[in-house]
Amino acid sequence: MTVLCAVDCIEYGSSRGFQLGDASCFVVKSHEGDIRVYANSCPHLGVELDWVADQFLDSEGSLIQCATHGALFLIDSGQ
């Protein structure tokens, strides 16, 4: 198990990026408090999802958004 940060370091409805060796990932904490960790890679284009550090969500903080082409993904499943 790898510890990325304390749960309290991420606010509800926000995200935070991390580098694990060569892998880039991000953590999302939903408005309900659920925690999810995803690879920082758009499945369509293979690019990182964020243009600005730690900004992986749409303006409402309810969906993951690719900054390159605007694709939206569900926080709970990544679909």
ROSE-4610 file (N, C-alpha, C; in Angstrom, 1 decimal, always signed):
// ROSE-4610
residu = [M/M/M/T/T/T/V/V/V/L/L/L/C/C/C/A/A/A/V/V/V/D/D/D/C/C/C/I/I/I/E/E/E/Y/Y/Y/G/G/G/S/S/S/S/S/S/R/R/R/G/G/G/F/F/F/Q/Q/Q/L/L/L/G/G/G/D/D/D/A/A/A/S/S/S/C/C/C/F/F/F/V/V/V/V/V/V/K/K/K/S/S/S/H/H/H/E/E/E/G/G/G/D/D/D/I/I/I/R/R/R/V/V/V/Y/Y/Y/A/A/A/N/N/N/S/S/S/C/C/C/P/P/P/H/H/H/L/L/L/G/G/G/V/V/V/E/E/E/L/L/L/D/D/D/W/W/W/V/V/V/A/A/A/D/D/D/Q/Q/Q/F/F/F/L/L/L/D/D/D/S/S/S/E/E/E/G/G/G/S/S/S/L/L/L/I/I/I/Q/Q/Q/C/C/C/A/A/A/T/T/T/H/H/H/G/G/G/A/A/A/L/L/L/F/F/F/L/L/L/I/I/I/D/D/D/S/S/S/G/G/G/Q/Q/Q]
num = [1/1/1/2/2/2/3/3/3/4/4/4/5/5/5/6/6/6/7/7/7/8/8/8/9/9/9/10/10/10/11/11/11/12/12/12/13/13/13/14/14/14/15/15/15/16/16/16/17/17/17/18/18/18/19/19/19/20/20/20/21/21/21/22/22/22/23/23/23/24/24/24/25/25/25/26/26/26/27/27/27/28/28/28/29/29/29/30/30/30/31/31/31/32/32/32/33/33/33/34/34/34/35/35/35/36/36/36/37/37/37/38/38/38/39/39/39/40/40/40/41/41/41/42/42/42/43/43/43/44/44/44/45/45/45/46/46/46/47/47/47/48/48/48/49/49/49/50/50/50/51/51/51/52/52/52/53/53/53/54/54/54/55/55/55/56/56/56/57/57/57/58/58/58/59/59/59/60/60/60/61/61/61/62/62/62/63/63/63/64/64/64/65/65/65/66/66/66/67/67/67/68/68/68/69/69/69/70/70/70/71/71/71/72/72/72/73/73/73/74/74/74/75/75/75/76/76/76/77/77/77/78/78/78/79/79/79]
x = [+0.8/+0.0/+0.9/+0.5/+1.2/+0.3/+0.8/+0.1/+0.4/-0.6/-0.4/-0.5/-1.5/-1.7/-2.7/-2.9/-4.0/-5.3/-6.3/-7.7/-8.1/-7.8/-8.2/-7.5/-6.5/-5.8/-6.5/-7.6/-8.4/-9.8/-10.2/-11.6/-12.6/-13.8/-15.0/-15.2/-15.4/-15.7/-14.4/-13.3/-12.0/-11.1/-10.0/-9.0/-7.6/-6.7/-5.3/-4.4/-3.5/-2.6/-1.4/-0.8/+0.4/+1.2/+2.5/+3.4/+3.9/+3.8/+4.3/+5.3/+6.6/+7.6/+7.3/+7.1/+6.8/+5.3/+4.5/+3.0/+2.5/+1.5/+0.8/-0.6/-1.1/-2.4/-3.1/-4.3/-5.0/-6.1/-6.3/-7.3/-8.5/-9.7/-10.9/-11.7/-12.1/-13.0/-14.3/-15.3/-16.6/-17.3/-18.4/-19.1/-19.6/-19.8/-20.3/-19.2/-17.9/-16.8/-16.1/-16.6/-16.0/-14.6/-13.6/-12.3/-12.1/-11.6/-11.2/-9.9/-9.1/-7.8/-7.8/-7.4/-7.4/-6.0/-5.7/-4.5/-4.8/-3.8/-4.0/-3.8/-4.7/-4.6/-6.0/-6.2/-7.5/-7.5/-8.6/-8.6/-8.8/-9.2/-9.4/-8.1/-7.4/-6.2/-4.9/-4.9/-3.7/-2.9/-3.5/-2.8/-3.3/-2.5/-2.9/-4.2/-5.0/-6.3/-6.3/-5.3/-5.2/-4.3/-4.7/-3.8/-3.2/-3.9/-3.5/-3.4/-2.4/-2.2/-3.4/-3.7/-4.8/-6.2/-6.4/-7.7/-8.1/-8.9/-9.3/-10.8/-11.5/-13.0/-13.6/-14.9/-15.6/-15.9/-16.4/-16.6/-17.5/-18.4/-19.2/-18.6/-17.5/-16.9/-17.6/-18.4/-19.2/-18.8/-18.0/-17.5/-16.0/-15.3/-13.9/-13.9/-13.1/-13.1/-11.7/-11.6/-10.4/-10.2/-9.1/-8.9/-8.6/-8.2/-7.8/-9.0/-10.0/-11.2/-12.5/-12.5/-13.8/-14.6/-14.0/-14.8/-15.0/-16.2/-16.6/-16.7/-16.3/-16.3/-16.9/-17.6/-18.2/-17.1/-17.3/-16.3/-16.3/-17.5/-17.7/-17.1/-17.1/-16.7/-15.6/-15.4/-14.5/-15.0/-16.3/-16.9/-17.2]
y = [-1.2/+0.0/+1.2/+2.2/+3.5/+4.6/+5.4/+6.5/+7.7/+8.4/+9.6/+10.9/+10.9/+12.1/+11.7/+12.6/+12.4/+12.7/+12.0/+12.2/+13.7/+14.3/+15.7/+16.7/+16.3/+17.2/+17.5/+16.8/+17.0/+17.4/+18.5/+19.0/+18.2/+18.2/+17.6/+18.3/+17.5/+18.0/+18.6/+18.0/+18.5/+17.3/+17.7/+16.6/+17.1/+16.1/+16.4/+15.4/+15.9/+15.0/+14.6/+13.4/+12.8/+12.2/+12.1/+11.4/+10.2/+9.0/+7.8/+7.1/+7.5/+7.0/+7.6/+6.7/+7.2/+7.4/+7.0/+7.0/+8.3/+8.9/+10.1/+9.7/+10.1/+9.7/+10.9/+10.8/+11.8/+11.2/+11.9/+11.5/+12.4/+11.9/+12.7/+12.4/+13.5/+13.3/+13.9/+13.0/+13.5/+14.3/+15.0/+15.8/+15.0/+13.6/+12.7/+12.2/+12.5/+12.0/+10.8/+10.2/+9.0/+9.4/+8.5/+8.7/+7.8/+8.3/+7.5/+7.9/+6.9/+7.2/+6.7/+7.6/+7.2/+7.6/+6.9/+7.2/+8.6/+9.4/+10.7/+10.6/+10.0/+9.7/+9.7/+10.5/+10.4/+9.1/+8.3/+7.1/+7.3/+8.5/+8.8/+9.2/+10.1/+10.8/+10.4/+9.7/+9.3/+10.5/+11.7/+12.8/+12.9/+13.7/+13.9/+14.8/+14.5/+15.2/+16.6/+17.0/+18.4/+19.3/+20.6/+21.6/+22.4/+22.5/+23.2/+22.2/+22.3/+21.4/+21.2/+19.9/+19.5/+19.9/+20.3/+20.6/+19.5/+18.5/+17.4/+17.3/+18.3/+18.2/+19.4/+19.2/+20.2/+21.4/+22.5/+23.7/+23.4/+22.4/+22.1/+21.0/+20.5/+19.4/+18.1/+17.9/+16.7/+15.6/+16.0/+15.1/+15.3/+14.2/+14.4/+14.9/+15.8/+16.4/+16.4/+16.0/+16.1/+17.6/+18.2/+19.6/+19.8/+18.7/+18.8/+18.9/+18.0/+17.9/+17.9/+18.1/+18.3/+17.0/+15.8/+14.6/+14.6/+14.1/+14.0/+12.5/+12.3/+10.9/+11.0/+9.9/+9.8/+9.6/+10.3/+10.2/+8.8/+8.2/+6.9/+5.8/+5.8/+4.7/+5.0/+6.2/+6.6/+6.4/+5.9/+5.7/+7.1]
z = [+0.0/+0.0/+0.0/-0.8/-0.8/-0.3/+0.6/+1.2/+0.4/-0.1/-1.0/-0.1/+0.8/+1.7/+2.7/+3.7/+4.6/+3.9/+4.3/+3.7/+3.9/+5.0/+5.3/+4.4/+3.6/+2.8/+1.5/+1.2/+0.0/+0.4/-0.1/+0.3/-0.5/+0.1/-0.6/-2.0/-3.0/-4.3/-5.0/-4.6/-5.2/-5.6/-6.1/-6.6/-6.3/-6.4/-6.2/-7.0/-7.7/-8.5/-7.7/-8.1/-7.5/-8.6/-8.3/-9.2/-8.4/-8.9/-8.3/-9.2/-9.0/-9.9/-11.3/-12.3/-13.7/-13.9/-12.9/-13.1/-12.5/-13.3/-12.8/-12.5/-11.3/-10.9/-10.2/-9.9/-9.1/-8.2/-7.1/-6.1/-6.2/-6.1/-6.1/-4.9/-4.2/-3.0/-3.4/-3.5/-3.9/-2.9/-3.2/-2.3/-1.1/-1.4/-0.3/+0.5/+0.1/+0.9/+0.4/-0.7/-1.3/-1.9/-1.8/-2.3/-3.5/-4.6/-5.7/-6.2/-6.7/-7.3/-8.8/-9.7/-11.1/-11.7/-12.8/-13.6/-14.3/-14.3/-15.0/-16.5/-17.2/-18.6/-19.2/-20.2/-21.0/-21.8/-21.7/-22.4/-23.9/-24.3/-25.7/-26.4/-25.8/-26.4/-25.8/-24.6/-24.0/-23.3/-23.2/-22.6/-21.2/-20.4/-19.0/-19.0/-18.0/-17.9/-17.5/-16.8/-16.3/-17.0/-17.2/-17.7/-16.5/-15.5/-14.3/-13.1/-12.3/-11.3/-10.4/-10.1/-9.2/-9.7/-10.9/-11.5/-12.5/-11.9/-12.7/-12.9/-12.2/-12.1/-12.9/-13.3/-14.0/-13.0/-13.4/-12.6/-11.4/-11.4/-10.3/-9.3/-9.7/-8.9/-8.9/-9.9/-9.9/-10.9/-11.9/-12.9/-13.1/-13.5/-14.0/-15.4/-15.7/-17.1/-17.7/-18.9/-19.7/-20.2/-19.8/-20.1/-21.6/-22.3/-23.7/-24.6/-24.4/-25.3/-24.6/-23.3/-22.5/-22.2/-22.5/-22.1/-20.6/-20.2/-18.8/-18.4/-17.1/-16.6/-15.2/-14.8/-13.5/-12.4/-11.3/-10.2/-9.6/-9.5/-8.8/-9.6/-10.9/-11.7/-12.7/-13.1/-14.1/-15.5/-15.6/-17.0/-17.6]
